[in-house]
Amino acid sequence: MSERNDYFKSICQVSRAFSTTLELDEILDLIVKNAIETMDAKAACLFLAFEEDDIFVPAARQGLSQKYMNANPLHVSESVEEMTKNGYLFISDATSDPRVSNHQGKKEEGIASILVVPVTVKDRIIGALSLYTTHPRAFSKDEIEFLSALAEQGGMAIENSRLVKRMREQTQLFLDLSTNINSSFDLKSILHILTADIADSLGVKAASIRLLDEKRKKLKLVASYGLSEAYLKKGPISAEKSIAEAVKGVPVVVRNPMTDPGVQYRAEKEQEGIASILCVRMKS
């Protein structure tokens, strides 16, 4: 009963941190600290996945030397498959288990057993929480569930931090747009400012605004930013083809203009260096 109380107190402590701070680093450090203290372990580390490089990068750690952390990166592909299948990865003997590398380094670091659970956001693994012990040890179902609960809180903290950052960026974008738009009474200038600010704020190559013609069949260019004159003069854009759904109010994402069957002017898009497109409706 005492052990379960410790688990409950630890979870509550991390939960309270959500309401007292928005600093992600503080929450992740608290998660790592609680994992070590509550489970009487040597060390713990919360990693974030960088899938492009197939490595986990430490976001918070305690009890592990810098030498050990720099020795061998934890590979995403090697860990995610088993964590997805079983819900966790357990290494009884970290100095000999073929599923992990740097056996000598783990021996020198004094690591015997390792328990790894996934850090998830919306059922997608974005990282891992690893617990390290100094003596060979088996973990009970309750211990695995507790560490998983801490990892889940880590995922929530990361997602909340991203949402707050996104809200701040969007708020700043709208403030900048309002300031720039209010500086002009000329419609053409306002629309050009809109395309330029959106492209710069979102970090994309270009943006354009097209309005439906009188017959609502074609989209006429009224403002653009970042697109060449040659591309802009490529020809008429039909409202009934690639962005028909966008005109109806459904955002359209074209992930690959070269293979999407509804895209017009593929060769021109390839020459312009356009890799993907997002279309949303303007209405009044």
N, C-alpha and C positions, 0 to 999 in steps of 0.2 A: 504493500500500500504506500509506503514511504517513497519508493522509487517512482510510482505513478504520480504522486504529489509533486515530486521534483520535476517530472516531465511537464505537468500542468503549469507549475510556477514559471518554468523556463519559457513555455509557449506564451503565457500571459505577459511576461516581461518584454518579449519581442513584439507582441501585439500592441502593447502600450506605447512602444517606440514609434509606431506608425502615426499616432496622434500627437506626438510631442516634437517630431522632427521630420523634415523632408530631405535630410542629408542621407543619400543612399549609402555612402561609405560607412557611416556610423551604424546603420542598421545591419549591414552585412558583417561588420566587425563583431557586433553583438551576437549575431547568429553563430558565428564561428566560436566565439568565447563560450557561449552557452552549450554548444555541442561538446566541447572539451570537458567543461566542468561537470555537466550533468551525466555524461557517459564515462567519466573518469578515464579520459584518453590522453595520449601524448600531444597530439596536434590535430588541427583541422584546417581545411582550405576550401574556399568556395571559388570554383572556376566558372568562367564564361566561355562559351564555345565560339571559336572563329572558324566557321566551316570552310571558308575559302582556303585557309592554310591547314585545315584538318588538325587544329590544336586547341586545347583548353588553356586559357590565360587566367592566372590567379587574380581575383578581384578583392579577396580578403583572406588573410591567413594568420595563423598563430602556432608557434611551436616548431616551425620548420626553418632550417637555415637557408640563407641566400644561395649558398653553394649547391645545396640539394635542389632548390627550385630551378636553378639555371642549368642543371645537369642534363635532364631529359624531359622534354615536354610531354604532357599527357595527350594522346591522340584521340580525337573525337570518334573516328570510325571504329577504333578498337573497343571503345567503352559503351557507345550508345546502343549498339545492337543487343548486348546482354542486358543492359538496364531497361531497354524497351521490352524485352522478353520476360524478365523476372521482376522488374521493378527496382532492382538494385544489383550491384556488383560486389561480391565478397571475395577477398583474397586472404586465405588463411595464413600462408607463408609468403610474405612479400619478397623474401630473399631467394626464392626458387621458382615461384609460380610462372609458367611460360606466358601467361596473359599480360604480364607487366615486364617492363625493361629496367635497366640500371639496378640489377640485383645487388651489386657491390655497394652502390651508393645508398641503397636502402639499409643495408647492413651497417654501414658506417654511420648513418643517421639514427640508427637505433629503432628502425621501424620493423615490426613483426607482422601485424595484420592490418588490413585496410578494408573499410566499408565505404562504398560509393553509392550515392543515390542521386537521381536526376533532379535538376532544377528546371521546372517547366513553366511555360506561359501559354495558356489556352491549349493545353495538351501537346505542345511542341517543346522538345527538350532544347533549352538555351544554355545549359551549363550543368555543373555537377558539384555536389557537396561531398567531400572526402574526409573520412575520419581515420586517424592513424593511432595504433597502440604500440606500446613497447614490448608487450609479451603476446605470444600467440593466443588468440581469443576467438570464441564463437559468439555470435550476436543473436539475441532472442528476437522473437517476432515483435515484441513491444519496443525493443531498442531500434529495430529497423524502421518501425512505424514512426517513432519519435524523430529520428533523423530525417525521415521523409517529410514530416510535418514542418520541421525547421527549413528544409530545402524549399518547401512550398511557400513558406513565408518569404524566403529570399526571392523567389520568382515574383511574388506579389509586390515586393519592394522595388524590384527592377522595373516591373511594368508600370507601377505608380509613378516612379521617377521619370520614365519615358513619357508618360502621359502629361505630367506637369511640364516637362521640357517642351513637348509639342504644343501645349496650350500657351505657354509663354511665347514661343516662336510665332504661333498664329496670331496672338494678340498684338505682338509687335508688327507683324505683317499688315494687319488691318489698320493699325495706327499710322504706319508709314503710308499706306494706300490713301487713307483719309486725308492726311496732311498734303500729299502730293496732288491728289485730285482737287482738293479745295484751293490749290494755288492757281488753278486755271478754270476759265469758263468756256473754253473751246472744246467741243466734244471730241474732235480728232486727237487733240493733245491729251485729253483725259484717258482715252482708250489706249493710246501709245504708252502712257505712264503705267497703266494697268498691266499691259503685257510685259513691260520691262521689269516692273517691281515683282511680279509673280515669278518670272524666269529667274531673277537674281535671288529671291528669297528661297525658292525651292531648289536652287542649284541645278537647273536644267539648261539644256542647250538653247531652247527657244520657246516662244509662246505666240499665239495668234488669236485674233477674234474675227469671226465671220458671222454675218447676219443673213437671215433668210431673205430671198428676193420676194417680190410681190406675189408670185405664183407659188411660193414656198417649195420650190423644186431645187433651187440651187443656193449655195452659200457664198456670199460675196465678201471678199476680204475688206475689212475696215481698219485693222491695225495689226502690226506684227513687230516682233523683236527677235533678233538672232537668226533670221532666215535670209538667205541670199535672194537677190532680185531675180536670178534665173529660176530659182525654185518657186518663188511667188508667182511667176508668169507661166507656170507649167500648164495651166488650163483651168476650166471650170470645175467646181467641186459639187457633186451631186449630194443632195440631202437624203436621198433614198438608198444610198449604198452603205459605205463603211460606218458612218456615224448616225444612221437612221434611229437607232435606239437612244443615242444621246439627245437627239432632237425631241424624243418622246419623254425625256426626263431620266433615263437610265444611264449612269456613267459608263462609258465604253473604254476599256483598256485593250490596246493593241500591243501585245507583247513582242511580236515579230512581224513588222510590216511586209517582210519579204515572203512570208508564207500565209498570212491572213487572207482568206478568199475575198473579203469585202473591201480591201484596200485599193485605192486608185493610185496611179502613178508610182509604181514600185521602183522602177529604175531611177526616177528622179529622187525618191526618198533615200535610196542606197547611195546615190552620188552626193546627196546633201549630208549624209552621215547620221540619219535618223534611225535610232535603234528601237524605240518604243514610243507609243503615243497614248495620251490620256485626253479624252473628250468629255466635257460636261456642258449641260445646257445653260444658256443665258435666257432669262425670261423677264417680262415686264407686264 
